[in-house]
Amino acid sequence: MSKAQDIYSAAFSKPRDPRSAEYKQGVLDVLRFRLGEAQSVRCAYRAGTAQADAYFSGCNEGHRLARAHLEASADARKNGHKQARHATAELATAADSELDRLRELERRVSEQRTR
């Protein structure tokens, strides 16, 4: 299943106000477009009809859902980079401590040899 379909399914699998097929198609079309799964969004309904109005209302929800998903993904990547930098800093600190310990051992061995 595509990411757009996953988001769509999550949005419509929980209790909410019922929506028309046209509305739902608008949501899914925009999700597919915004997530790079489609090249464009094309309304199949004649302008000025209730179906077109429902479709475009669904498009608005699709944009909202896509924006929320993309922002959450960006935050997750940002937090992942922070965690990686923190882990790298911890490793560097541990390596420095180990190097200091080895230098101290080397100094002691050297002192014992000179006695």
Order of alpha helices (4+ residues) and beta strands (2+ residues): alpha-alpha-alpha
